Amino acid sequence: MAIYIGWRSLIRRNIILIFNTKRWLFFLLCCLSAAASAVSERTPVEPLTVKVIERLPHDTAAFTQGLQWYQGVLYESTGLYGASSIRKVEPQTGEVLAHHYLDDAYFGEGLARVGNKLIQLTWRQGLAFVYDLDSLALMQTFDYPGEGWGLCFDGKYLWMSDGSSTLYQRDPDDFSLITQLNVTLNNQPVTRLNELACVGEDIYANVWKSSRLVRINKATGRINAEIDASALVKESGRRHPESVLNGITYDEQEQVFYLTGKRWPKIFKVQLQER
């Protein structure tokens, strides 16, 4: 009997040991999985800066909210109530080749080109204006909820910002919402995303009231590069603290960016390089 009881006790201890071992293994696997997930979410962030290639004149009355390069011409959206416009600009001279002024009730914001059309957001009016690319004649309008800040087109979808850490993917044909993208840096949300430029698999955004831009992977929302543009802010010649960096567009042919700010006297043609 004593031998029988001893074997039962030994078996029971072994079962408990095996159970506890499995439980600790499960706990360890969970910890390793969480750690691996945290590491994967901490995407390496490339530190970049700007190299100025050329300095171009810019209208100091233009409260720049959106900028678009296409076939050697700059298209610009300007803001402020009573002064908002969309304009076609000769980059070398700064001459305004054509313009369309918005009604005083509208505050112009981000700008994107879709084929032979330009789409301009408004800040708090919930309307996007669609213009003919050549004549800047108003063609139609789209409705949307909330605020409009930045806008870009990636060749298939529009991407829109509203000053939060969220980007909104929209249909270019009717402006309907397709999905939302939460933007993070090391798993933390990044707010005040403003003017946008779609380039390949990434979206570039300037962070409002800062001298930095970020590069966002549009598949994950993770920021994979930060661009220091403080040298441009210092050289901008701005005369007011509200004249912040705002205006970014990309020339695919030359692979350069054009950057400016609200009421800056200069537009900077730049390349990005390691900091």
C-alpha positions as CSV (number, residue, x, y, z in Angstrom):
1,M,0.0,0.0,0.0
2,A,2.8,2.4,0.9
3,I,4.5,1.7,-2.4
4,Y,1.2,2.3,-4.3
5,I,0.7,5.6,-2.4
6,G,4.3,6.6,-3.2
7,W,3.8,6.1,-6.9
8,R,0.5,8.0,-6.9
9,S,2.3,10.9,-5.1
10,L,5.2,10.8,-7.6
11,I,2.8,10.8,-10.6
12,R,0.8,13.7,-9.1
13,R,4.0,15.8,-8.6
14,N,5.1,15.1,-12.1
15,I,1.8,16.1,-13.5
16,I,1.9,19.4,-11.5
17,L,5.5,20.0,-12.7
18,I,4.5,19.4,-16.3
19,F,1.5,21.7,-16.0
20,N,3.5,24.4,-14.4
21,T,6.2,24.0,-17.0
22,K,3.7,24.4,-19.8
23,R,2.2,27.4,-18.1
24,W,5.6,29.1,-17.8
25,L,6.4,28.2,-21.3
26,F,3.1,29.8,-22.4
27,F,3.9,32.9,-20.4
28,L,7.4,33.1,-21.8
29,L,6.0,32.7,-25.4
30,C,3.5,35.5,-24.7
31,C,6.3,37.8,-23.5
32,L,8.5,37.0,-26.5
33,S,5.6,37.6,-28.8
34,A,4.8,41.0,-27.2
35,A,8.5,41.9,-27.3
36,A,8.7,41.0,-31.0
37,S,5.6,43.0,-31.7
38,A,7.0,46.0,-29.9
39,V,10.3,45.7,-31.8
40,S,8.5,45.4,-35.1
41,E,6.4,48.5,-34.4
42,R,9.5,50.5,-33.6
43,T,10.3,51.1,-37.2
44,P,13.8,52.5,-37.8
45,V,13.4,56.3,-38.4
46,E,15.7,57.7,-40.9
47,P,17.0,61.2,-39.9
48,L,17.1,63.5,-43.0
49,T,17.7,67.1,-43.8
50,V,17.3,69.3,-46.9
51,K,19.9,70.3,-49.4
52,V,18.9,73.5,-51.2
53,I,19.3,73.3,-55.0
54,E,17.6,76.6,-56.0
55,R,15.8,79.5,-54.4
56,L,12.7,80.8,-56.2
57,P,10.6,83.9,-55.7
58,H,7.3,83.6,-53.9
59,D,4.4,86.1,-53.4
60,T,4.5,87.3,-49.8
61,A,0.8,87.9,-49.9
62,A,0.2,84.1,-50.5
63,F,-0.9,82.4,-47.3
64,T,0.2,79.0,-48.7
65,Q,-2.0,76.1,-47.7
66,G,-1.3,73.7,-50.6
67,L,1.3,73.3,-53.3
68,Q,1.3,71.2,-56.5
69,W,4.0,70.8,-59.2
70,Y,3.0,69.7,-62.7
71,Q,4.8,70.0,-66.0
72,G,7.0,73.0,-65.0
73,V,4.2,74.9,-63.3
74,L,3.3,75.4,-59.6
75,Y,-0.3,75.4,-58.6
76,E,-1.0,76.9,-55.2
77,S,-3.9,77.1,-52.8
78,T,-3.9,80.1,-50.4
79,G,-5.9,80.6,-47.3
80,L,-7.4,83.3,-45.0
81,Y,-11.0,84.5,-45.2
82,G,-11.3,87.2,-47.8
83,A,-8.0,86.3,-49.4
84,S,-8.2,82.6,-50.3
85,S,-7.4,81.6,-53.9
86,I,-6.2,79.0,-56.3
87,R,-3.5,80.1,-58.6
88,K,-1.2,79.0,-61.4
89,V,2.4,80.3,-60.9
90,E,5.5,80.5,-63.1
91,P,8.2,79.2,-60.7
92,Q,11.2,81.0,-62.0
93,T,9.7,84.5,-61.7
94,G,6.8,83.9,-59.3
95,E,4.4,85.5,-61.8
96,V,0.8,84.5,-61.2
97,L,-0.4,83.2,-64.6
98,A,-4.0,82.6,-63.6
99,H,-6.0,82.7,-60.5
100,H,-9.5,82.1,-59.0
101,Y,-10.5,83.8,-55.8
102,L,-12.8,82.0,-53.4
103,D,-15.8,83.6,-51.8
104,D,-15.0,85.5,-48.6
105,A,-16.8,82.8,-46.6
106,Y,-14.3,80.1,-47.6
107,F,-10.8,79.5,-46.2
108,G,-8.7,77.6,-48.8
109,E,-6.6,74.6,-47.7
110,G,-4.8,71.6,-49.3
111,L,-4.6,71.0,-53.0
112,A,-4.1,67.9,-55.2
113,R,-4.1,67.2,-58.9
114,V,-6.2,64.3,-60.3
115,G,-5.7,64.1,-64.1
116,N,-6.8,67.3,-65.6
117,K,-8.5,68.5,-62.4
118,L,-7.4,70.3,-59.3
119,I,-9.1,69.6,-56.0
120,Q,-8.9,72.2,-53.2
121,L,-10.1,71.7,-49.6
122,T,-11.6,74.3,-47.4
123,W,-10.8,74.6,-43.7
124,R,-14.1,74.5,-41.8
125,Q,-16.7,74.7,-44.6
126,G,-16.8,71.0,-45.4
127,L,-16.5,71.7,-49.2
128,A,-13.9,70.6,-51.7
129,F,-13.8,72.6,-55.0
130,V,-12.9,70.9,-58.2
131,Y,-11.3,73.0,-61.0
132,D,-10.3,72.6,-64.5
133,L,-6.5,72.3,-64.5
134,D,-5.9,74.7,-67.5
135,S,-8.5,77.4,-66.9
136,L,-9.1,77.1,-63.1
137,A,-12.8,77.2,-63.9
138,L,-14.9,75.7,-61.1
139,M,-16.4,72.4,-62.3
140,Q,-18.0,70.8,-59.2
141,T,-17.9,70.5,-55.4
142,F,-17.6,67.6,-52.9
143,D,-19.0,67.5,-49.3
144,Y,-17.1,66.1,-46.4
145,P,-17.4,66.2,-42.6
146,G,-14.9,67.9,-40.3
147,E,-12.0,70.1,-41.2
148,G,-9.8,70.0,-44.3
149,W,-6.1,70.6,-44.0
150,G,-3.8,68.7,-46.5
151,L,-4.5,66.7,-49.6
152,C,-2.5,64.6,-52.1
153,F,-3.2,62.0,-54.8
154,D,-1.1,58.8,-55.1
155,G,-2.3,57.9,-58.6
156,K,-5.3,55.8,-57.3
157,Y,-6.6,57.4,-54.1
158,L,-6.7,60.8,-52.4
159,W,-5.2,61.2,-49.0
160,M,-6.5,63.9,-46.7
161,S,-5.4,65.3,-43.3
162,D,-7.4,67.3,-40.8
163,G,-4.8,68.3,-38.2
164,S,-5.1,65.1,-36.2
165,S,-2.9,61.9,-36.3
166,T,-5.3,60.4,-38.8
167,L,-5.1,60.4,-42.6
168,Y,-8.2,59.7,-44.7
169,Q,-8.2,57.7,-47.9
170,R,-10.8,59.0,-50.3
171,D,-12.2,58.1,-53.7
172,P,-11.1,60.8,-56.3
173,D,-14.3,60.4,-58.3
174,D,-16.8,61.3,-55.5
175,F,-14.6,62.0,-52.5
176,S,-16.3,59.2,-50.5
177,L,-14.3,57.9,-47.5
178,I,-12.6,54.5,-48.1
179,T,-10.5,54.0,-45.0
180,Q,-8.6,55.8,-42.3
181,L,-4.9,55.5,-41.4
182,N,-3.5,56.2,-37.9
183,V,-0.1,57.7,-38.1
184,T,2.4,56.7,-35.4
185,L,6.1,57.3,-34.5
186,N,7.4,54.5,-32.3
187,N,3.9,53.4,-31.6
188,Q,2.8,56.9,-30.5
189,P,0.3,59.0,-32.5
190,V,1.7,62.1,-34.3
191,T,-0.8,64.9,-34.5
192,R,-1.0,68.2,-36.4
193,L,-0.4,66.5,-39.7
194,N,-0.9,69.2,-42.3
195,E,0.1,69.7,-46.0
196,L,0.7,66.4,-47.8
197,A,2.7,65.1,-50.8
198,C,2.2,61.5,-52.1
199,V,5.5,60.0,-53.3
200,G,5.5,56.2,-54.2
201,E,4.6,54.1,-51.2
202,D,5.0,57.0,-48.8
203,I,3.2,60.2,-47.8
204,Y,5.2,63.3,-46.8
205,A,3.6,65.6,-44.3
206,N,4.7,68.8,-42.6
207,V,3.8,69.0,-38.9
208,W,2.0,72.2,-38.3
209,K,3.9,75.0,-36.5
210,S,7.2,73.0,-36.5
211,S,10.2,72.9,-38.7
212,R,10.0,69.2,-39.5
213,L,8.4,67.0,-42.0
214,V,7.7,63.3,-41.7
215,R,7.6,60.4,-44.2
216,I,4.7,58.0,-43.6
217,N,4.4,54.5,-44.9
218,K,0.8,54.6,-46.3
219,A,0.4,50.8,-45.8
220,T,1.1,50.8,-42.1
221,G,0.9,54.5,-41.0
222,R,4.3,54.3,-39.4
223,I,6.7,57.2,-39.8
224,N,10.0,55.9,-41.3
225,A,11.8,59.3,-41.7
226,E,11.9,62.7,-40.1
227,I,13.1,65.6,-42.1
228,D,14.7,68.6,-40.4
229,A,13.8,71.8,-42.4
230,S,14.9,74.3,-39.7
231,A,17.5,75.7,-42.1
232,L,14.8,76.8,-44.5
233,V,12.7,78.4,-41.7
234,K,15.8,80.4,-40.7
235,E,16.5,81.5,-44.3
236,S,12.8,82.0,-45.2
237,G,12.8,85.7,-44.4
238,R,9.4,85.3,-42.8
239,R,8.2,88.3,-40.8
240,H,5.6,86.8,-38.5
241,P,5.6,83.7,-36.3
242,E,2.4,82.5,-37.9
243,S,4.2,82.3,-41.2
244,V,5.1,78.7,-40.7
245,L,6.4,76.0,-43.0
246,N,3.5,74.9,-45.2
247,G,3.6,73.8,-48.8
248,I,5.2,70.7,-50.1
249,T,5.2,69.1,-53.5
250,Y,7.4,66.6,-55.5
251,D,8.7,66.7,-59.0
252,E,9.1,63.1,-60.1
253,Q,11.1,63.9,-63.2
254,E,13.9,65.7,-61.3
255,Q,13.3,63.9,-58.0
256,V,13.2,67.1,-56.0
257,F,10.8,68.7,-53.6
258,Y,9.5,72.3,-53.5
259,L,9.0,73.6,-50.0
260,T,7.7,77.0,-48.9
261,G,5.6,78.6,-46.1
262,K,2.8,81.0,-45.4
263,R,3.8,84.4,-46.8
264,W,7.4,83.4,-47.3
265,P,9.3,85.4,-50.0
266,K,11.0,82.2,-51.2
267,I,10.2,78.7,-52.5
268,F,13.0,76.2,-51.9
269,K,13.9,73.5,-54.4
270,V,15.5,70.8,-52.4
271,Q,16.8,67.3,-52.2
272,L,16.6,65.2,-49.1
273,Q,19.8,63.8,-47.7
274,E,21.1,62.0,-44.6
275,R,21.5,64.3,-41.5
